[in-house]
Amino acid sequence: MTITEFIKTDVKAALQAQGKLPYKLTLGAMSEHYKVSLTPVRHAIDELVDEGVIRRKDNGRLELVPDALKGRKVETPAPAAYEKNLEEQIRKDVIARSLQQDTEYLREQATAEKYGAGRTVVRQIFSRLAGAGLIEHVPRCGWRVRAFSEQDMHDYLDIREMLELKALDLARKHFDEDELREMLKTNRPARGSDQSRLDFDLHDYWIERCGNRYIREFFARYSPFYNALFNYAVIDEKVKREMAQEHCEIIECLLERDWKGARQALSNHIRDQREAVSRMIEYLNCNKLAS
């Protein structure tokens, strides 16, 4: 759902539920209400005029068309749906820039204008991305994208393997057989489908249960950045299928209480990601040469 679509749907839902809007029917009032720029509001108004929900008077002012929605089915938009969509768009842009080694500062106003959003909303999104380690705030300069480094990625995988294996050992007594079987299902294709399913929550399962605050803090601080890069640039159907199979192997060993086998399967799973990282670097280098 785009910002324009959200505004349209929200206007219709308000009219159908209350017969009026909680703000004046002007571009400025709507922009202030939705905390976005005038551009998406203007687009939403144009489309609502085309649909006969709103009309323009001879003097240019807007007015609602009585009973325009009578008999129509209007879905209520999820709260902040447009903001969630906006955050995903900005996140993808940031990740792409990180992989391209583009560390030019992000400006709140320029980003707000680019996506047709309000500056306050963009600042909140930047703060959440900074919390995930994707960008950092530099006072009086702006927000800087964290550049991807192949060596950093490999160093992270080294430490990740060591700490995850330790977390797996510490969490043994806290495993629940029913929960493990449920995760086994979420890493297998749905019945009648050939599409792989991959549940990334599996790794958090033993990290959260290990009882070691330093292990949890390490992954809370560093894994969002590397996971975001990895998932964005590497995951295709073949890799997804292989990773899901490796997940299943780990879980099956845990269900059989084969701790040694589970450790080996987890170690192999993390080390296999090095090959995926290498393919990602090769892909990025080929794109640089092509451009």
C-alpha positions, 0 to 999 in steps of 0.5 A: 500500500502506497501513501496515496493508496492509504490516504484514499482508503482512510478517507473512504473508511472515515466517510463510510463509518462516520459520514464525515472527515476528522479534518477540513477537506483541504490539501493543507489540512490533510497533509497535516493530518497524515503527516506527509507532503502535499504530493501524495495528498494531491494524488489521492484527491485527484483519484477520489475526484475521478472515483466520484467520492470528492468533487471540485467546485467552480471556485476550486474548493473541494466537497464530499459527494453525498452517498458516493460510497453507498453500497460500496465495500470499503476496507479499513486500512491497518494503522500506520500501514503507509508508514510501514510501507514507507519504512520498507522502501527507505530500508531497501534504498539504504541497504542498496547504498550500503552494498554499493559503498555509497556513504553519502549523507542522507538528508531528512528533508530530501528523503521526505521530498523523495518519498512524499512523506513528512520530515517527522516521519522520516526522522522516526524511520531513520532513528529505527534504522540507526537502531538496527545499525544500518545508518548512524546519526552524525550531529550537524551533518545528517545520517550516514549509511554504514558501508558494507565490508566483505572482511567485516562480514566474514569476521562477523560470521566467525564470531557468530559461529562461536557465540551461537554454538555456545548459546545452543549449548546453554539453551539445551534444557530450555528447548520445548519439543512441541515448539521445535516441531512447529519450527520444523513445519515452518521450514518445510514447504507448505503442502501442495507447494514447491516454494521453500519456506525459511523461518529466520526465528530459529536462531533467535530460539536458542539465543533468547534461551541461553541465559547469557546477556552478553551473547544476546546483546551481541546479536541484538546489536550486530545481527540486524545489519548483517541479516538485512544485507544478507537477506536483501542481496543473497536469498534466491530460491536455491539458497533459500531451499538449502538454508531451510534444509539445513534448519530442518537438520538442526531441529531434527538433531535437537529433537533426537537430543543429538547435541553433537549432531546439532552443533555440527549442523549449525556450524555447517549452516553458518559456514555455508553462508560464506559461499553465499557472501562470496557470490554476493560480492561477485554479483556486486562487482559485476554490476559495478563493471557493467555500470 
